[in-house]
Amino acid sequence: MTPVKKAELAVTRMKIDLNLSDEQVASVRQIQTKHFTAMEKAGTEKNAEREEMKVHHKKQMDNTGAELKRVLTDDQFRKYQQIREKRKLQREKRQDGSR
């Protein structure tokens, strides 16, 4: 899936989950497209080591979160963080089950 398609999927989810305004949707779309493009670029670099990738991913997620915080209301950002944490736990549970 391309970074643009990933961004659109994320924006669609966020619009529903967070009840975003049209103005917020436009801003979030730009932020998410930038995020997924950067993540894809980092993932395709040939010399990227696993630990280096983890550090880059964390930094990118922190930057994206900071940008979203400027666009979302406090309640929306709090809910966004709760949803992210829930999905993280679900991912970890699936990964633990497959080992």
C-alpha positions in Angstrom: 0.0 0.0 0.0 1.4 3.4 -0.9 2.0 6.1 1.7 -0.9 8.2 0.3 -3.3 5.3 0.6 -2.1 4.6 4.2 -2.6 8.2 5.0 -6.1 8.2 3.6 -7.0 5.2 5.6 -5.6 6.8 8.8 -7.5 10.0 8.1 -10.7 8.2 7.5 -10.4 6.3 10.8 -9.5 9.5 12.6 -12.3 11.5 11.1 -14.8 8.9 12.4 -13.1 8.2 15.7 -12.3 11.8 16.6 -15.2 13.6 14.8 -12.8 15.9 12.9 -13.9 19.1 11.2 -13.2 19.5 7.5 -10.3 21.9 8.3 -8.8 19.3 10.7 -9.2 16.6 8.0 -7.1 18.7 5.6 -4.4 19.3 8.1 -4.3 15.7 9.4 -4.2 14.4 5.8 -1.0 16.5 5.2 0.5 15.3 8.5 -0.2 11.7 7.9 1.0 11.7 4.3 4.2 13.3 5.4 4.5 10.6 8.2 3.9 7.6 6.0 6.2 8.9 3.2 9.0 9.3 5.8 8.4 5.9 7.2 8.5 4.3 3.8 11.7 6.1 2.9 13.3 4.9 6.1 12.2 1.4 5.5 13.7 1.2 2.0 17.1 2.5 2.9 19.4 -0.5 2.3 21.7 0.0 5.3 19.1 0.5 7.9 19.7 -1.7 10.9 16.8 -2.9 13.0 17.6 -0.8 16.1 18.3 2.2 14.0 14.9 1.7 12.4 13.2 1.5 15.8 14.8 4.8 16.9 13.8 6.5 13.6 10.2 5.1 13.9 9.9 6.4 17.5 11.2 9.8 16.5 8.8 10.0 13.6 5.9 9.0 15.7 6.8 11.6 18.3 7.0 14.3 15.6 3.7 13.2 14.1 2.1 13.3 17.5 3.4 16.8 18.1 2.0 18.0 14.8 -1.4 16.4 15.5 -1.5 17.9 18.9 -1.5 21.4 17.3 -4.4 20.4 15.0 -6.6 18.4 17.4 -8.5 19.7 20.4 -7.4 18.4 23.8 -10.2 15.9 24.0 -9.5 14.7 20.5 -5.8 14.3 21.1 -6.5 12.4 24.4 -8.8 10.0 22.5 -6.2 9.7 19.7 -3.6 8.6 22.3 -6.0 6.1 23.9 -6.8 4.6 20.5 -3.1 4.3 19.6 -2.3 2.6 22.9 -5.2 0.2 22.5 -4.0 -0.7 18.9 -0.4 -1.1 20.2 -1.6 -3.6 22.9 -3.6 -5.5 20.3 -0.5 -5.7 18.0 1.6 -6.9 20.8 -1.0 -9.5 21.8 -1.1 -10.8 18.2 2.7 -10.9 18.0 3.0 -12.8 21.3 0.4 -15.3 20.1 2.3 -16.1 16.9 5.5 -16.9 18.7 
